Amino acid sequence: MEERSKILDRIYEVIEERKAHPRDKSYVSLLLQKGTGNILDKVVEETGELAAGTLNADKKQIIHEMADLWFHLLVLLGAFDVSPQEIYKELEKRWGKSGIEEKESRNKVSR
């Protein structure tokens, strides 16, 4: 299982590579070239497709669309030089806290 969980990091490494050295016929290079708005459009599209799969209770579609969504979210992170490790660290900070308490603490800080 540990090896499988590293796939997000491996995908992100490819995204970083394509950002530094764009390639012809690379979907990642194309997305990054088109910019944040295009990447966000793909995130919204994939979120809608995931929602449809969920409403249909179609497990195969849910898995497929979640993979698409995670991929496009990784491209979005790459566009802003935010690594998966930074997200893991944030999730670790929240581990063991009630989601309600965590959200309330964010609201207090932003006021």
PyMOL commands that set and color helices and strands:
alter all, ss='L'
color gray80, all
select helices_A, chain A and resi 2-5+7-20+27-34+36-55+59-79+84-94+99-110
alter helices_A, ss='H'
color red, helices_A
deselect
rebuild
show_as cartoon
